[in-house]
Amino acid sequence: MAIDIRPATQFEDVQAMIGPKSPGANVCWCLSYRIPSKQNVELRGPERGALVKQLVGQDPPPGVLAYDGDDVVGWAGVHPRADTSFAGNRKIPHVDDVDVWPVWCIRVRPGHRGQGISHLLLQGAVEFARSYGAPAIEGYPVDNQGRKVDLTMAYVGTRSLFEEAGFAKAADTDSVLNGFPRVLMRRSLR
């Protein structure tokens, strides 16, 4: 299996990974950390997809996609912190004033899980951020200490996933997901 990681510039592929089956549904669209909380709550149904389509057309796009041939099989949301809700998040600390890029969502399509694609997506997010001159990249995964994480909550990744990608713990957070504490993992890109 040769998985290719590319910038998320094809809206249809982003939609296939994070959009709803029904156009009117109010699913996340990976916007909950990308836009201010108030806007995220107010944005409904098709308006969510329209905003993502706009974000996909910007430079930099909102993340990276994994492809198995022509089939999109994975997504990772990554962008400069200043353009995300992490810029003012009270539960996720800023360890310094570096213009860091957070990775906040990693998703692999059913039928493709357990094949290492999340590892490739995270490495692709690192290379994507580096290509835009990011000095560092962060993630806020759960510290599950090897225990099973509910699949719907696994989108933030696990501490071990980030450690295997060369990230180191930089701080504790006040955030908890699925009963597990989240930690701030950092990797310098310089």
Sequence and secondary structure as in RCSB ss.txt:
>XXXX:A:sequence
MAIDIRPATQFEDVQAMIGPKSPGANVCWCLSYRIPSKQNVELRGPERGALVKQLVGQDPPPGVLAYDGDDVVGW
AGVHPRADTSFAGNRKIPHVDDVDVWPVWCIRVRPGHRGQGISHLLLQGAVEFARSYGAPAIEGYPVDNQGRKVD
LTMAYVGTRSLFEEAGFAKAADTDSVLNGFPRVLMRRSLR
>XXXX:A:secstr
  EEEEES  HHHHHHHHS SSTT    TT TTTS HHHHHH  THHHHHHHHHHHTSSS SEEEEEETTEEEEE
EEE  GGGSGGGS SSS  SSS   EEEEEEEE TTSTTSSHHHHHHHHHHHHHHHTT SEEEE  B  TT    
GGGGGG BHHHHHHTT EEEEEEEEEETTEEEEEEEEE  
